[in-house]
Amino acid sequence: MSKLKKEYISKRLLARGSRRIFKKDANKALKENGYVIVVKDGWVVKESINGDIERIRKINSSGISQNLLLD
């Protein structure tokens, strides 16, 4: 297949789509379960549907500022 016929997906486009899907699914899980487990500011936290945030464990970060959504 020639290069012209292949679709090009940039890292930025992939990250943007992934972020949108993770956020949508995290909101669905929050509604169904009443909470989600996420990583924020160097901590694994449990976010409740009523807005409460419970710190579970501090993580060793390598200085990269990223949020990771876990299910």
C-alpha positions in Angstrom: 0.0 0.0 0.0 1.4 3.4 -0.9 2.1 6.1 1.7 -0.6 8.3 0.1 -3.3 5.8 0.8 -2.5 5.2 4.5 -4.2 7.3 7.1 -1.9 9.4 9.3 -2.7 9.6 13.0 -0.5 12.0 14.9 0.4 11.5 18.6 -1.7 14.7 19.3 -4.8 13.3 17.6 -4.4 10.0 19.3 -4.0 11.6 22.7 -6.9 13.9 22.2 -9.2 11.0 21.2 -8.0 8.8 24.0 -8.5 11.6 26.6 -12.1 12.2 25.3 -13.0 8.5 25.5 -11.4 8.0 29.0 -13.3 11.0 30.3 -16.6 9.8 28.9 -16.1 6.3 30.3 -14.9 7.6 33.7 -18.1 9.7 33.9 -20.2 6.6 33.0 -18.3 4.6 35.7 -18.9 7.4 38.2 -22.6 7.4 37.6 -22.9 3.6 37.7 -20.5 2.9 40.7 -20.7 6.1 42.6 -16.9 6.5 42.5 -13.8 6.3 40.3 -10.2 5.7 41.0 -7.9 8.2 39.3 -4.3 9.6 39.6 -4.1 13.3 40.4 -1.2 15.4 41.7 1.0 12.4 42.5 -1.7 10.5 44.4 -4.1 7.6 43.6 -7.4 9.0 44.7 -11.0 7.8 45.0 -13.4 10.4 43.7 -17.0 10.0 44.8 -20.1 11.1 42.9 -20.8 13.7 45.7 -17.4 15.3 45.1 -15.5 13.8 48.0 -11.9 12.9 47.3 -10.1 10.3 49.3 -6.3 9.8 49.0 -5.4 6.2 48.7 -1.7 6.1 48.0 1.1 8.5 47.1 2.9 7.5 43.9 6.5 7.9 42.9 6.4 10.3 40.0 9.2 10.8 37.5 8.3 14.5 37.1 5.9 13.9 34.2 2.6 15.7 34.7 -0.1 13.4 33.4 -3.4 12.2 34.8 -4.1 8.5 34.5 -7.7 7.3 34.7 -8.1 3.8 36.0 -11.2 1.6 36.0 
